[in-house]
Amino acid sequence: MRKLALPDEILLSIQQPARYIGGEVNMCVKDPESVDIRFCMCFPDVYEIGMSHLGLQILYDMFNKMDGVYCERVFSPWTDLDQRMRKEQIPLFALESQDPVRNFDFLGITLQYEMCYTNILQILELSRIPLHSVDRTWDDPIVIGGGPCAYNPEPLADFFDLFYIGEGETVYADLLNTYKVSRAGNDSRDAFLKKAAQIPGIYVPSLYEVQYNGDGTIRSFLPSCPEAPKTVIRQVVTEMTDSVYPEKPLVPFIKVTQDRVVLEIMRGCIRGCRFCQAGMIYRPVREKNVERLKELAWQMLKNTGHEEISLSSLSSSDYRSLEEIVNFLIEQFQGKGVNISLPSLRIDAFSLDVMSKVQDVKKSSLTFAPEAGTQRLRDVINKGLSEEEILNGAFEAFQGGWNRVKLYFMLGLPTETTEDIEGIALLSEKIAERYYEIPKDQRTGKVQVVASTSFFVPKPFTPFQWAPMSTKEEFLGKARIVNHKMKEMLNHKSLKYNWHEADVTVLEGVLARGDRRVSKVIEEAYRNGALYDAWSEAFRNEIWMNAFETCGVDIGFYTSRERNLDEIFPWDFIDTGISRDFLKREWERARDGVVTPNCREHCSGCGVRQFGGGVCYEDTN
Amino acid sequence: MKIRIKFSKQGTMKFIGHLDSMRYFQKAMRRADVDIRYSEGFSPHQIMSFAAPLGVGLTGSGEYLDIEVHSSDSSRVMVKRLNEVMAEGVEILSFRRLPDGAANAMSLVAACDYTVRLREGYDNCGFWRDFFPGLNDFIQNGNLEIVKKTKKGEKQMDLRPFVYEYRLLEDRGMFLKLSAGSSVNIKPELLLEAYCLAKGQEYQPFAFLINREEVYADTGSEGSHQFTKLEAFGEEIE
């Protein structure tokens, strides 16, 4: 029997012991003694969330296909186990070998959302790794961060030795090799970090110095040694089809959030919505060859036994072989107990036809993401979805038997007016009215329109990186306007409106565009008990507010402040390949309400053509 | 075609609860390409049922599940195919065809065999050192009336008629054959708890390692028990 780090007494008295035992189908087993490098991959949230993340499965597979490398996993212990581990002095361990995380060469932490930052400190502390990079020795793993939040790693700068900027499939082999050579040559830890800094895409925060102006903005952000480059270039996979992909993904014993085969059909998005960070940092759009996808679908379903397969991309309707892959999946797998799920599809005749084949119309609902309530504001954010398209799509769906619609909006977008806010209720009403245009004998019951709003957080490397964010009070005021307007609507009984508290949004705003000075707030909040901030049942806003107070950090400086066009941002040392001029141009066009065509209609010269692949070269093949 | 599968669930698999074990087997059927039957409708599910749920923390050496298939290779081949896709800790022991119209495993369950041992660290001190001889004596001569907590409240019950067999194991442990199934289901923990209570000792759930050895139907008649292993209802597919 595999050894376990936790005794039965603990495993049998906590929730979901299966989170901590490993041993899942397709888990990689290697002899830790026989490898050169032990890499511990961490998703700093609970197992069920972390195991649902595609990126982790891709990198796990990639590392374990390398000779001499053993990649294992660790997730945040839930609060019940957290307490037991502290009380009984049990160090945090990896799932595969159940060995302490501290024994590893690398601890790689994926940064998917800002509200997991206190969980990172929990991982470090339970692993007995010093929280601050500067306090670590060769007795500690190299702590490296990657993922979308690494595009502004500065609030975490003190806690990480390295950051990987860009897609993980490209330079990890170089980094691991550099490490091997460094260790064999008895390099100091600092010497290794300096060598790592010379690998494209690797950022070593301790090798940079930041100076500030009197008003708190950055005066200079410069390398403090010749080894560190002035800018760090984002890593991009140029050929998706041949890129590494897990044919044998791990199959958890317990039900995880994404309990299915996930087929990544394409990376990036051609649409260029101005609020969307993913739409910028995953440029250019790169499609995976449809024949490769068919092969992967077979293998992955066979190797996991999952009963569902889902397509993954930022905008599946823009995948040019969508019809072919969808029809293939339906022909091959439907009727064999395999469900097919198709998220992020635009509502049109094709998608309605497909959806009616793969799901029960009576039970499913239709989803639109207009993001803004008026055409004017949709033009500002460059959301290429017109009211006519929404209403026609909904009408066609109603005729097809659907009667439930979900709508997603954002509040607090740049230039937003009361008219835009009320437009959310008006658009919801128009959709409901469309339903009642269908003759009564052809309707299936009542229509239900559920509108949800989230609060807009400006993100780095988007045209809105300069935009001031609304305050908590403004956000809640806007939500009240929508709620009030909804109640005035003729069909208000068919409309439902959901919104959230704004506390978490404010924090997300600080962390998203924060700098190095914010890290002490994170540490202070963690020390006072902040953990699992992404979980509403665990989130405690007062801890954070006290931490800002104690550390003398002003929330408004990071959130609601108007930023100057030539301000130096904490993330400006990263070169994503998208030019700052393009972002500025888009910010100006946004304020003028001018739409920018998508990448396939017309190239807007964002700069990513330099990577030599994807949509930028589609017509030249 | 109805199939009865016998399997063992050992090691770290004891932390996987009943619902997750069901999901585990559903996925395993697909990995092994078993030609299993699905129910009709928009969300078809596999025709599969388990004999008796095994509590989290317990291991089993003779667990059962029934499935329905359209077609099947020989028992030998199917056992091999399934074992190739199992996680560590689960082993398929037999794969047998049931006669048409056979009752499902769950409805047949009448008794289970258990072995109970003490976990390391509990076995050499005080009360625990002579735990099993004491328990043996208790089952033989003691008062086995307990108060069983049910959904409707508390209920007085005498365990004795439902302890079908008991004996000391040579390597410090106890064998128990207890009534199981839908009419009277006696978990071994009930007996252990009753003994601790009678001795004025606090019951310690983590002190015991419990393995369910086998599951039986009762094929006897007129008040006489005749316990038959569930796998005996099926026959090997050649």
Boltz contact constraints between the chains, C-beta under 6 A:
constraints:
  - contact:
      token1: [A, 1]
      token2: [B, 11]
      max_distance: 6.0
  - contact:
      token1: [A, 2]
      token2: [B, 12]
      max_distance: 6.0
  - contact:
      token1: [A, 9]
      token2: [B, 206]
      max_distance: 6.0
  - contact:
      token1: [A, 11]
      token2: [B, 15]
      max_distance: 6.0
  - contact:
      token1: [A, 12]
      token2: [B, 57]
      max_distance: 6.0
  - contact:
      token1: [A, 17]
      token2: [B, 15]
      max_distance: 6.0
  - contact:
      token1: [A, 18]
      token2: [B, 15]
      max_distance: 6.0
  - contact:
      token1: [A, 18]
      token2: [B, 16]
      max_distance: 6.0
  - contact:
      token1: [A, 21]
      token2: [B, 12]
      max_distance: 6.0
  - contact:
      token1: [A, 21]
      token2: [B, 15]
      max_distance: 6.0
  - contact:
      token1: [A, 23]
      token2: [B, 12]
      max_distance: 6.0
  - contact:
      token1: [A, 23]
      token2: [B, 88]
      max_distance: 6.0
  - contact:
      token1: [A, 25]
      token2: [B, 87]
      max_distance: 6.0
  - contact:
      token1: [A, 253]
      token2: [B, 16]
      max_distance: 6.0
  - contact:
      token1: [A, 253]
      token2: [B, 20]
      max_distance: 6.0
  - contact:
      token1: [A, 254]
      token2: [B, 20]
      max_distance: 6.0
  - contact:
      token1: [A, 305]
      token2: [B, 27]
      max_distance: 6.0
  - contact:
      token1: [A, 305]
      token2: [B, 30]
      max_distance: 6.0
  - contact:
      token1: [A, 305]
      token2: [B, 31]
      max_distance: 6.0
  - contact:
      token1: [A, 337]
      token2: [B, 38]
      max_distance: 6.0
  - contact:
      token1: [A, 337]
      token2: [B, 44]
      max_distance: 6.0
  - contact:
      token1: [A, 360]
      token2: [B, 42]
      max_distance: 6.0
